[in-house]
Amino acid sequence: MSETYQICDCRRVTNTQIEEAVKNGANTFDKLQAATHVGTGCGGCIMDAIKVFKEARAKYLV
Ligand code: FES
């Protein structure tokens, strides 16, 4: 079980929410943003969000 931390301060999105969205079928970053709104504010979290997204995709979508 990994620790939960906030990735996106603007939209209050955590790494766990990103992982859940990926598990629920968000296999592109666009779909992830549609599901969570991560990175749709200032955009400052995009690099971190992409990193977590890629890790989650590798983990859950084989
Ligand atoms: S911190 Fe994510 S959009 Fe601003």
Residues whose N, C-alpha, C, O or C-beta is under 5 A from the ligand:
A	BS01	FES	I7 C8 D9 C10 R11 G39 T40 G41 C42 G43 G44 C45
